[in-house]
Amino acid sequence: MLSPNPYPGKLIVVEGIDGSGKSTQIDLLYKWLQTHGKSVYFSEWNSSELVKSTTRLGKDEKAFTPTSFSLLQATDFSDRWENHIQPMLKAGVIVLADRYAFTAFARDVARGVDRDWVRNLYSFAPQPDLVLYFRVPVNIAVDRITSGRAKLKYYEAGMDLGLSENRITSFRLFQQRIVSEYDAMVDEYGFVVMDGTGNVQKQQKLVRQLVRKILIGWEGLPNPSVPVRASRKKKVVVETNTAGGES
């Protein structure tokens, strides 16, 4: 188990295989929180500038082993954690993460890396305040992904594992392994399971309900770019006039 989040900010994470619909939901949540005056920071998997060129080179040359790939992803996460996510949480910001350490727990183990070894790599990361796991049948996820792009990438399809010479078949088998790891983590890490096949608007309504619950009684850092609502301005004026003795 990961240690509880010790910071004043809130950490909300979405997880799921590619094509689960999680990215759409976290984007809608981000916009909704901003319109409600919250300071929000967004972070996504594999986005650190520190290792971007190394990652690109390794993928182009098909040079990664499961372990070296795992270490590089952990370096990416560690850099984003230390320089972006943790400072935001300390400041009282809501951090939305499209993938967290759980992605490594699922993908790396699906590639054959030792489960305990991978978890130890991310032992510095706290347990999020909310983890939404978008569960979707592999066949639906594969259809969504393959219909939106011309070709699956080598590592994305799990071609390094020798599961199949056909990229779509390999992708399907690889994703099923990942799903098995995610499902095994539901109780261990308290995932809230979301139906990834559901209506987008209905999903978002449920997401907002769950987020509202963890924000009850929490103020955090307000968004300075969002003006105070007119009703609140009026209330302040009335209270000020009363204090000044004006009739």
N, C-alpha and C positions, 0 to 999 in steps of 0.2 A: 504493500500500500504506500501511496505517496503521502507526505505530511500535509496538513491543512494549509490553506492559503493564509499567511500571516499578515498580509498587507491590506491597507484600507480600500484599495481598488477591488473591483470584481472581475473575475476571470471566467469567461464563458467560451466554451469550445464546441465545435461541431466536428463529428467524425463520420466516417462511412467510406465505402469503396467509391471509386470513380463512377460517376453516373448516378449517384444516390440522390442528388438534388440538394445536398447540404450547402453548397456555395451560393445557390440562389437564395436559400433561407437566411443565411448569415448576412448577405448583402441587404436584404429587405429589413432585417433586424437593425443593422447599422444605421440605415436611413431613418428608421422609426425612432431609435434612441436619440439621434441628433435633433430631430424635430421636437423632441420632448425635453430639450435643454441639457442633455447629458454629454459629458466629455467622453468620447469614444475613440479608441485606437484599434486599428485592424492589422492583423499579422497573418501571413499565410506561409504554408510549408515550403521549404526549399527556396527561400527568397533572400538569403543573406548575400550581400555583395562580396563578403570575405572569401567565399569558396565558389562563387559563380563560375569563374574561368576554369578552375580545376574540375568542377563538376562537368562542365561542357566538354572539356578535353577528354576526360575519362570516358564519358558516354560516347563521344565520337570515335574513340579508338577501342571501344568495348574492353576497357582495361580493368574494370571493377570486378572484384570478387565480392561475395555477399558480405564478408567482414569489412573490407575496405569501404564499400558503399555505406554500410551501417555507420562506420566511424565518420565519414564525411557528412552524412546527414545529421549526426549528433553534433558535429562542429558547427554546422549551419544553425541548428537550433540553439546551441549554447551562445553563439554570437548574438542572435536575435533576442535571446532571453536577457543577457547581461546588459546590452546596449539599448534595448527598446522596451521589451515587455515588462521586465522587473521595475525599471524606473517609472513607467506609467502606472503600474499597480501601487507603487510607493506614493505616488502623487494623488491617488484616489480616483484614477481614471478607470472606466470600464474597458477591459481589453477583450476583443472578440478575436478568436483564433480559428482560422480554417485549417484544422489539423493541429495536433499537439503531440506530446510524447507517445500517445497511444497509437499513432500512425506507425511509428517505429516498432512498437511492441507487436503490431500486427504484420507489417510488411517484412521486417527483418527476420522474424521467426518463420514466416511463410517461406523465406529464402533459405531457411536451415540454420540461422544463427541461434546460438543458445539463448533461451528465454530469460534466464536469470542474468546473464551477461548484459543483455540489451537493457533490461530494467535498471541495472546498476549504472549504466551510462547516463541515465536521466534521473538519478536519485536526487539531484539538486532541485528538480522542478516540483512545485507544490501541486496538490490536488486542486483542480479547478472548482469553482463554486457551482458550475453547472456544465454537464457534458451531455450533449444531444447526439445520439447515435442514430443516423438515418439508415435504417435497414431496408434493403431492397433485394428482390431476387436477382441472382447473377445474370440471368438471361435478359431481364429488363435493363439492367445497368449496361450490359454489353451492347444491346441494341441502341441505347441512347448515345453511347460513346462512338460506336462505329458509324452511326448515321450522321454524325457531326464532323467527321474528319476523314481524310482520304486514306491515311495509313497510321497504324499504331507504332509507337516508338519501340525500339529494341528492349530497353529495360522496363518500360511501362508494360509491355506484353509478357514480361517474365521469360524472354527468350534465352537469357543467361542460365536458366535452370534446366534447359533441355526437356521441357515438358511435351513439346510438339514442334514440328517444323513449320506448322501453320500458325501465323501470328494471332489470329482471332481465337483459335482453339487454345493456344498457349495462354492468351490473356484470360480466357474464360476459366481455365484450370487454376491459374495464379490467383485470380480474384476470389475463387471459391476457397482457396487456402486462407486468404486474408479474412474473408467472412467468418470462417471457423475460429480464427484468433479473436476477432472482434466479439463474437458471440460469447466466447469464454471469458471475456473481460467485463461483461455487463454487470454481474453481481460484484465482482472484485473491485471495480472502480465506480460503481453506482451510476452507470449510464442510464439516461432516460431514453428509452427506445422510441423512435419516431417511425411512422409508416412512410417510407420513401416513395410509395406508389400513390399516395393521396393527393388530393387537390392542393395546389400551391397556396391558395388563399386560406384554406382551412388549416393547413400546416402552420402557416405564419400566425394565425390567430392563436393556436395552441402554444407556439414558441413564445409569443408575447405574454401569454398567461403565465408560463413557467418563469419567464424573466421577471415579471412583476413580483412574483412571490419572493425571489431572492433579493429584490430591491426594497422590500417593505422595511421602513425604518432606517433606510440607508440614504445618505445625502451625497457623499462623494464630491468630486470636483465639478462645479457647474461649467457649462459651455459658455465662454464669454461672448461668443458670436451670436448667441440667441438672445434677443431682447426680452426684458421682463414683460409679462403679459399685462395688458391694459388693466385688468381687474385688480391685479396686485398693485399697480401704480396708484390707482384710485384709493385703495385701502391705505397706502402709506401716506398720501396727502391728507386724508381725513384725520389720521392719528396725529400727524404733525400739527395740524391746525388746532386740534383739541388741546394738545400739550402746550401750545402757545397762548391759550386763553382767548382766542378769537371766536366770535359768535357767528 
